[in-house]
Amino acid sequence: MAIENATNVVIRIADDSSSTNLQTLAFATSASLSMSTELRDSTTKSSGGFQENLAGLKSWELSGDAFIDLSGDTVTATDPYTGFPGTLKTVTKLWDLWAAGNKVDIEFGTGAGGSGDKSYVGEAFITSLSMDAGVEENATYSITLTGTGALSEA
């Protein structure tokens, strides 16, 4: 059994409808992928008083938190996905993507140091972007991306 180090799990976003230009979120502190299935009621008179269900629509959502860097759209830092210096997206670029309202390609998964280097890919819309800057605290942001279409394992 190989338990994954959560530091190796990242969210990556491409802003040009090209999954070949994926960039990791800069200074991320958390990343989460949630998948769900709605149920369709299939109860009949012969169900014996118990509800019965069938699988319905599937949906998925990504979310994450990170420190804010307002110095530009990207920053050069060690990319936890590759383990090497790279170009990472900042909240400034994410705001531009949210304002444009376009679909973005996403990837959630492991990179450098990951035991299986497995990831999940799909297309999503940025449905929430919030920033918080409390007194004497690090400025942070939260992002939520809601999937459109299938989520695939890569």
C-alpha positions as CSV (number, residue, x, y, z in Angstrom):
1,M,0.0,0.0,0.0
2,A,1.3,3.5,-0.9
3,I,-0.4,6.4,0.9
4,E,-0.1,9.5,-1.3
5,N,1.6,12.6,0.1
6,A,-1.0,15.3,-0.2
7,T,1.7,17.8,-1.2
8,N,2.0,16.0,-4.5
9,V,-1.7,16.5,-5.4
10,V,-2.4,19.7,-7.3
11,I,-5.0,21.5,-9.5
12,R,-3.8,22.5,-12.9
13,I,-5.7,24.8,-15.3
14,A,-5.2,25.6,-19.0
15,D,-6.6,29.0,-20.2
16,D,-6.3,28.5,-23.9
17,S,-8.6,25.4,-24.4
18,S,-5.5,23.3,-24.7
19,S,-4.8,20.6,-22.2
20,T,-1.1,20.8,-23.2
21,N,-0.8,24.2,-21.6
22,L,-1.8,23.2,-18.1
23,Q,-0.3,25.3,-15.3
24,T,-0.4,24.5,-11.5
25,L,-2.1,27.0,-9.1
26,A,0.6,29.1,-7.4
27,F,1.1,28.8,-3.7
28,A,-1.8,26.3,-3.2
29,T,-2.6,25.1,0.4
30,S,-5.3,22.7,-0.5
31,A,-6.9,20.9,-3.4
32,S,-10.2,18.9,-3.5
33,L,-12.1,16.9,-6.0
34,S,-15.7,15.9,-5.3
35,M,-17.8,13.5,-7.5
36,S,-21.5,12.7,-7.1
37,T,-24.4,10.8,-8.6
38,E,-28.0,11.9,-8.4
39,L,-30.5,9.2,-7.8
40,R,-33.8,8.6,-9.6
41,D,-36.7,7.3,-7.6
42,S,-37.8,3.9,-9.0
43,T,-40.1,2.9,-6.1
44,T,-43.0,0.7,-7.1
45,K,-46.0,-0.8,-5.3
46,S,-44.0,-4.0,-5.0
47,S,-41.0,-2.3,-3.3
48,G,-42.4,-3.4,0.1
49,G,-42.6,0.1,1.5
50,F,-38.9,0.8,0.8
51,Q,-37.6,3.4,-1.6
52,E,-35.7,2.1,-4.5
53,N,-33.4,4.1,-6.7
54,L,-31.5,4.1,-10.0
55,A,-28.4,6.0,-10.8
56,G,-28.9,9.4,-12.6
57,L,-26.8,12.3,-13.6
58,K,-23.2,12.4,-12.5
59,S,-21.4,15.7,-11.6
60,W,-18.0,16.8,-10.3
61,E,-16.4,19.8,-8.8
62,L,-12.8,21.0,-7.9
63,S,-12.0,23.4,-5.2
64,G,-8.8,24.7,-3.7
65,D,-7.2,27.4,-1.5
66,A,-4.0,29.3,-2.0
67,F,-2.0,32.4,-1.0
68,I,-2.6,35.5,-3.0
69,D,0.2,37.0,-5.2
70,L,-1.0,40.1,-7.1
71,S,2.3,40.7,-8.9
72,G,1.1,39.4,-12.2
73,D,-0.8,36.6,-14.0
74,T,1.9,34.0,-13.4
75,V,4.9,33.5,-11.1
76,T,8.0,31.4,-11.5
77,A,8.3,29.1,-8.5
78,T,9.0,25.4,-7.8
79,D,6.0,23.5,-9.3
80,P,4.9,20.8,-7.0
81,Y,3.6,18.9,-10.0
82,T,7.0,18.7,-11.8
83,G,9.3,19.3,-8.9
84,F,11.2,21.9,-11.0
85,P,10.9,25.7,-11.4
86,G,8.0,26.5,-13.6
87,T,5.3,29.0,-14.4
88,L,2.4,28.8,-12.0
89,K,-1.0,30.7,-12.3
90,T,-1.9,33.4,-9.7
91,V,-5.2,34.6,-8.6
92,T,-4.9,37.5,-11.1
93,K,-5.0,35.1,-14.0
94,L,-7.8,33.1,-12.4
95,W,-9.8,36.4,-12.1
96,D,-9.3,37.0,-15.8
97,L,-10.5,33.5,-16.6
98,W,-13.6,33.9,-14.3
99,A,-14.5,37.2,-15.9
100,A,-14.3,35.8,-19.4
101,G,-16.7,33.0,-18.4
102,N,-15.0,30.5,-20.7
103,K,-14.5,26.8,-20.1
104,V,-11.1,25.8,-18.9
105,D,-9.3,22.5,-19.1
106,I,-8.4,21.1,-15.7
107,E,-6.3,18.4,-14.2
108,F,-6.4,17.1,-10.6
109,G,-3.7,14.7,-9.6
110,T,-0.2,13.8,-8.7
111,G,3.0,14.9,-10.4
112,A,6.6,14.7,-9.1
113,G,7.0,12.3,-6.3
114,G,3.5,10.8,-6.7
115,S,3.4,7.1,-6.1
116,G,1.2,6.4,-9.2
117,D,1.2,9.7,-11.1
118,K,-2.5,9.4,-11.6
119,S,-4.8,12.3,-12.5
120,Y,-8.3,13.3,-13.5
121,V,-9.0,15.6,-16.4
122,G,-12.0,17.4,-17.8
123,E,-13.5,20.8,-18.7
124,A,-15.0,23.1,-16.1
125,F,-16.2,26.7,-15.4
126,I,-14.8,28.8,-12.6
127,T,-18.0,29.2,-10.5
128,S,-16.6,30.8,-7.5
129,L,-13.5,32.9,-6.7
130,S,-13.2,34.5,-3.3
131,M,-10.4,36.4,-1.7
132,D,-9.8,37.0,2.0
133,A,-7.3,39.4,3.6
134,G,-7.6,39.6,7.4
135,V,-5.6,41.8,9.7
136,E,-2.1,40.4,10.3
137,E,-2.9,37.3,8.2
138,N,-1.7,35.9,4.9
139,A,-4.0,37.0,2.1
140,T,-5.7,33.9,0.6
141,Y,-8.2,32.9,-2.1
142,S,-10.6,30.1,-2.6
143,I,-11.6,28.7,-6.0
144,T,-14.4,26.4,-7.1
145,L,-14.5,24.9,-10.6
146,T,-17.7,23.0,-11.7
147,G,-17.3,20.3,-14.3
148,T,-19.1,20.3,-17.6
149,G,-19.1,16.9,-19.3
150,A,-17.2,13.8,-18.3
151,L,-14.3,13.6,-15.9
152,S,-11.7,11.1,-17.2
153,E,-8.9,9.3,-15.4
154,A,-5.6,9.8,-17.1
